[in-house]
């Protein structure tokens, strides 16, 4: 049996704490109210698909606000443990979705939920479900006035300032000017109220990366539970509106453009929806936080410090560096026309074990796949795939530098005389490597990498998608360097199908046949420098599809049934993309 659970909490807070976080064009609402929600979608294994490949958990945090007298909510954050929900929600809609860990459990009439992120327990709730219908004012956030969202991109060259050359725009998602119905609605499959007297809600670990604790609960207003169970079907149902009923018209247009925002005034709020800057695993935290200051803004000093950063550091790291030769035909088909093939049909794999960084507060592993090329007259590596495990970056690099970052599992086993690497995503392995390491050390060295990505600007349905080719220089310092024993490197690119309707994404297997040229193991540091745009990238969609597992712009229901059509290679996907 498939199921969906939604748990929603409303409470009153200090109006001054809301006022200080509202970006330009938003103003405080008459009531200082916070909305906290938790959601779960769980499909039977046989019916899991690319959008819900496993249990989908999500949590949202909103505060009340107004735009030119019209009521709505402003989103503080929406962490979730799901790749597709995050990428589609951020890049198509503008939600401030982040990677996180949400838990929900129901035991009899008791419901519990909590949010973890970057190792911190942000908030948790326990309540008791009653048989009383919940007022629509307290239903899940997708109803009512709608959410105010800002669409923009960060600058890949932070020395010029945190915002890109593109616009900053304020939008409203969902909702309508009429707001919420005023009367109780009864009927099957509608939400129930929870017992306020038996409800416990608390913030546990204060985190400036997710500053929910800035809004202290002063009065609990309502808790609502909605559990839906349904028979076999591919996607979970939405609550239908009964014609002529009070809930008809509650959900408005998907998104409405409201107004362009002055970029200078908006600059302190650049990191709403992103993690605050981090240095050596420690987030920047303003003095006096959270009592007298907010982490939703950067101070003038922090803005100055952000511009003056020399690089993004990953140090220390353990590194497996593999270079392979592929067929000239396959190599050429991986590259956009703006990237010249160069003289070597080579791909490069970097498996990185990061101890500390300016990216995350936690250690993490990541797996890169590059295609060697030339760009702007220089040797370069075009990023074909980037799989990141828990704690790593799947937002900043993807949106700002154009990297194909996706959540997955990366395992590195590094012994004195051997190594093993496994990359896994969406219930299937994409890469295996095992090798015996030579005891003979090589001289330390410094590699200069020029890495290319495709930065897509905020998507608008009424306009053609726009993207730029981004070039970022890396320095890779390799110490304690050892090579593999010649002839003792085993590489495998599994091509098995994922279960259910998930498909076969991450098509590393399409690069076969290939030949290993070298494999090195080392310890050192990686420094990623300010990047630059090489200009607009026309007709980029065929080369962008790997980031969306091959179903960008396609008929979603049909592709769920057929399985994913992901491919590094363009000619198989032009009709699917509607560009041929």
N, C-alpha and C positions, 0 to 999 in steps of 0.2 A: 504494500500500500504506500503510495506517495503522500508526502505531507509538506505543509508549509505552516510555520509558526511566526507570529508577529507579537512582540511585547512592547508596549509603548508607555512611557512615563512622562508626566507633566508636573513641573513644580515652579514655585515662585522664587525669584532670586533678587539680589541687590541690583536695582536699576543702574547704578553708577558703573558696576562691573560690566554690564552690557554696553553702556554708552561708550566706554573707552575702547572697545574692540571693533566698533562699527566703522568700516571704510567709508571713503567719500561717497556721497549721494544717499547713504542710508542714515536714518535717524531712529532714536528710541521709540518703541511702541508705547501705548498708554499703559500696558501691563508688562512687567519684566518677567517673562515666562521662558522656561527652558524645556525643550523636548528631547528626550533620550529614547532611543528605540533599539531593539534587537530583532533580527530576522533570521529565519532558517528555511531553506528549501532543500528537501531531501527526496531524490528520486530513487526508485528501485534500480538496481545495478543494470538490468537489461535495457533500461530506458534513459540512462544517463547520456548526456550529449556534450557537445563542445562548450555550451554555455553553462551547463550544470554537470561537470564531469564527476562530481562527488558532492557531499553535503556542502551547501552554500550558506555561509554564515556572514552576517553583516551587522554593523552597529552605526547609527547616526546620532549626531549631537547638534542641535539647532537652538538658536535664541531668537526671541521675537524682535521684529524690526519693522520699519516703515520706509517706503519710497514715495516721496511726494504725496504723503497722506494715505497711501494705500498699504494695507497691512500685509505682512508675510513673515517668513523666518529667514535668518541668515545662518548658513552652514559653517560650523566650527570644524567639523571633520566627519568622515565616514569610513572607518577602517573595515576591512573584510579579508577573509582568508581565501580569496578566489581571484585568479588572474583575469578571466574574461570580464567579470563584473567590474573590476577596477579599470581596465583599459577602455572598455566601451563607455563606462560612466564618466571617466575623466575626459577622454579624447573626443567623444561625440557630443556629450551633454554639458560638461563643465563641473560636475560634482567634484568635491574635494576628497575623492576616495584615495585611501592608502592601504598598503598591506598591513594586516594585523591578525589577531587570533580572537575570535568570538566564540563563546560557549553558551549553549542553552540546554536546559534539561527540565523535563516535566515529570513529577512524581506524585501521582494522585491529583490533588487540587493545588499542589505547591509547584510554582515555577521559579527557576533560578536562571540567571544569566550574568555574564561578565565579559569585559573586554581587556585583552592583553595586547601590549604593543612594545616592541624593542625590549622585551624582558620585564616590563613594568605592568602591574595590575592596575589599570586606569580607574575603572569603576565596576561595581557589581550591585545586583539587586536580587531580592527574594520576596515573593508575594504569594498570595493565596487567591485562586480564581473563584468567583461566585457565579451564580446562575442569573445575575441581573444584566440586562443589556447595557452596553456602554454608550454614552452620549457621543454623537459624531465628532464633537469638538475634541474628543480624546482618542479618536481613531489614529491609525498609522499616518505618518507624515505626508503620504502622497495625496492626501485630500486637503480641502480647505483653501487657504490663501495662496499657497505655493511658496517656493524657495527662491531667494535672491542669490545669484551666482555670478562670479566675475570670471571672464574668459580672457586669457593672456598667455604669453610665453616668457620664460626667463631668457636672459641674454647669454648666449654661449661664450661670449667674451665678457666676463664679469667686471673687467677693468673699466668698461664703458658704463657700468651701472647694472643693476639687477634685472631691468626690464628690457625685452627685445625691442626692435624697431617697430614691431606691429602694434596694433591698438590694444587698449584695455577697455573691455565692454562689460556693462552690467546687464544681466538677463534675468528673467523670471521663469522658473521651471514649474510647470503644472499649476494647479490652483486656478482661481478666478476672482474677479472683483466682488462677487457675492459672498465669498468666504464659506463658512461652515453652516450647515442646517441648524435650526434652532430647537428642533424637537427630537425626542428619542425615536429611533427606528427599530422595529422589531422584525424578526424573521429568521429563517434558517441560515446558518453559516455566517452570521454577523458577530462582531466582537462582543466579549463579555467584560464587565467591570471586575477589577480585583479589589480586595479588602484593604483599604488604606491603613487601618489600624494594625494589620498584620504584615505590613510592607516594611522592608529594610532596604535602604539605598545609601551607598557611601562611596566616596572617592578614597582610594587606597594609597597609590604611589604617585605623588606629584611629578609630572613630566612636562618640561617646556616644549617638547615635541608634540604633545597632545594636551593642550592646557585646559582641559575640561574642569579641573579643580578650581579655576578662577571664578566659577559661578556657584557659590555656596547655596545649598537648598535651605530656604527659609520656611516654606510651607508646601507640603505635598498636596497636589491638586487632584491627580487622577492616575490610575494605572489600568491599562487595558490589555486584555489577552485575546488573541484570535488564532485558533487552530483549525486548519482546513486539511481534510484527508480526501483523496480522490483516487479513482481507478487508473489503469494504465493509459497514459498519454505522454506526449513528448515534453510539453512545457506546462508549468503550473498555471491554473486558471486565475483570472482576476475577478474581483467581486463585480458582478454585473449590476448596472443601475436599472431599477424597475421603472418603466415609463410612468411619468406623473408622480413619482415618489420624491421624497425629500433629498435622497442622495443623487438624483439625476442632476447632472451639471456640476457636481462637486469637483471633478477633475477637468481642468481646462486644457488649452493647447500644450503640446509637449514643451515648447520653450518660446518665449517672446523677448525680443530685443527691447531694452528699455532706454539705454543712453550710453554714449561714449564717456569715459572717465578721464579726467585730467591725470596724465601719467606722473607728473611731479608730485601731485598731492597723494597719489596712490602708492608711491614708491615704498614708504615704510611698511605697507601691507603686502609686499611682494610675496612673502612666503606663506600666505594663507593657502592651505591645500598642499603645501610642501613642508618637509621638516625644516626647522631652523638650521642655520649653518652649524657644522660640527667641526671640531678640531681635535685630532688624536682621540677620537671616541667620546669626547665630551661635548654636549650641546651648548651653544651659547645661551646664557641665561641672564636676563637683565637684572640689575640690582633692585632689590625690594620685591622681587617676584615670589609669590603671586599676590601678596597683600596690597601693595601700592602701585605695582606696574603690571603690564600685560605682556605675555609672550607672543601675542598675535601680531605684534608690530616689531620692527627693528628700530632701535634708537639711532639718532644721528651718528653716534660713534660707531655703532655696529655697521651702519651703511658704509661708513668710511673704511672700516676694517675689511668689509666684504670686498670692496673694490681693490684693496691693496694686497689681496692674497696672491701669492706667487704661483701656487699650484694646488691641486687636490691630491693629497698624499695617501698612499696605501703602504703602511710600513709598521711592522715587518710583514713580509709575505713569503710563502713557499710557492714555488712556481714549476710547473711542468710545461715545457715549450716544445711543440711538435711541428715540424714542417713536412708537408707531403706534396708530391707531384701528382696532378690529376690530368685528365685528357685536355688538350687545348680547347676542344669543343665545349666540354662541361665548364671549364674555367671561364671562357668568354661569356657564356650564358648567365653567369652569376652577377655580371657587372652592368650597371647603368651605362649608357653611351658616354656620359661625361667622364667616366673612369676608363682610361686607356688600359689595354691588356698588359702592356709591358712585355718583357722578353722571357718571362718564366711563368708557366701555368701551375702556380703553386697556391695551396691553401695552408693556413697556419692555425693551430689550436693552442690556446693558452688555458690551462687549468690552474686556478689561483686560490690559494688558501690564505685568507687575509686575517691577520691578528688584530690590528688596529688601523683606523683610517679616519679620513675627513668626510666619509660617506655615511657611516653608521656608528651607533653606540655599541654594537655587538660584533664579534668576529663572524665571518661568513665565508662561503666558498662561491666561486663563479667559474663559468666555462664559456670561453669565447671561440667563435669560428670566424676567421678572416679569409678574404680572398685577396691575394696580392695584385696590385695594379699600379697605375700612375695617375696622379691628379695634380693639377696646377704645376706640372713639370717636375714633380717629385715622386720618388717611390712611396707607395702608400698601401694601406690595408683597408679594404672595404668590409665593414662589419656585417656578416651574414646572419649570425645568431649569437645570442648572449643569454645564457641560462643562469639564474641566480637562486641560491637557496635562502632559507630563512635568515633575516637580518640584513641582507644585502639590498642594493639599490635597484629598484625596478621602476622608479618614477623620474628622478632628476635626469639621469642619463638618457632615458628614452625620449622624454619630451624636449629637453634642452639641447642635447648633443645628437639626437637622432639615432641612438643605438637600439637594436632590436631586442630589448630586455624583456624577459618573461620569467615568471616564477617556475621553479622546478627543484630537483634534488641533485646536488653535486657531491660525490663522495671521492675523497682523495686518501689513499693509503700510501704513506711515504715511509719506507724502511731504508736502512742503510744500503742495502744491496738490491732493492726492488721497489717498484711503484705500481699502483693500480688506480685507475680513474674510471668512474661511472657517471654518466649524465642521464637523468631520467625526467620525464615531464608527461603529464596527462596519462598516467598509468601505462607508459611504455618507455623502455630504455632507448636512447638515441645514440649513445656512444660508449664503447668499452675500450680500454687500453691497459695493457700490462707489459712490463719490461724489466729486464735485469740491468742494474746500474753498475757501471764500471767503477772500481775503487780508485782509479787514477783521477786526480783532480785536474781541472782545466783552469787557466788564468781567469780571474774575474773580468767582467766586461760590462759595458754600458750600451744598451740597444736604444736607438732612436726610432720610434714608431710614429708614423703619421696615420691616424685612424679616421676613417670616413663614416659618417652617418647621414640619415635623411631626417631632418626635422620637419614634421608636418604641423602646420599652424592650425589653430582651433577650427574644427570642422563646421561648415555652414551648409545646410541642405540646398539653399538657393544659389550657391556659388560653387564653381569648380574647386576641388581641393587644391591647396597650395603648399609647396614644400621647398626647402632649401637644402643644398648639399653642404654639410658641416665638416670642417677639417679640424681635428684636435691633435696636437703633438703630445706624445708620451715619451717619458724616459723610463727605461726598465733597467735597474741596476741588479746585476746577477753576481752574487758571491757564493762561495762553497759550491762551485759549478762542477757537475759530473755529467757525462754522457751515457747513453745506453750502450750495452754490449752489442756490437754489430750483428745483425741477423736475429736478435732476440727481442724484437718488439712485435707485439700482437695487437692489431687494430681491428675493431669490429664496429660496423654501423648497422644495428638491428633495424629491420624494416617491418616488424610485426604490427598488426592492426591493434589499436586500442579497443577495449571492450565497449559494449553498448554502441551508441551512435557518436562516440567521441572522434572516431576517424583515425587518421595517421598523420598527425602534424609533425613538425620539426624534421624535415626530410634530409637529414645528413646523409642518409643512404644513397641519395641521388648523385653523390660525388664519386662513387665507385665507378670504375676501378681507380685505385690510387697506390702510390708507392711512398713509403716513409723515407725521407731524406736524412732527417736527424731527429733525435729526442734528447733534451737536456733537462736535468733537475737542478734547481738552484734555490738559494735563499737571498732575499734582498729587499728592494723597495720599488714601488711604481709611483711616478709623479706625472699627473695629467695636467697639462698646461692650459691656459686660456685658448679658446678655439676661435675660428673665424668662419664666416659664411663664404662659400664659393659662388653664391648666387642661386637664383631659382632653378629648380630641377623639373623641367617640363616632362609630362607623361611619366610621372614617377610611380603611379599606382601599380603597374605590373611588377616593379621591383620592391614594392612595399608589402606585398601580400603575406610574406613570411611572418610579419609582425602580428597578423591576424589569422594565422593558421590557414590561409588560403581562401577565406570566405568574406573578405572585404567587399562590400557593395553587392553581395550576391543574394539570391533568394534563400532566406535563412531556413525555412521549413524544409525545402527541397534538399539543402545541403546537410541538414541534420540526418535526414533519411539516407542519403548517399554516403555519408562520411566525409570528413574534411578532405579538401583537395589541395592542401598545402604543397608548395613546390618552390625551390629556389629558381626554377627555370621558367622563363616568361611564356614560351609558346604554348604550354599546356593550359594556361589560365586566362588568356585574353578574352575568350567568349564568356567565361564565368564572371569576369570583371566588367563585362559590358563595354570594353574598350576596343573590340575588334569585330 
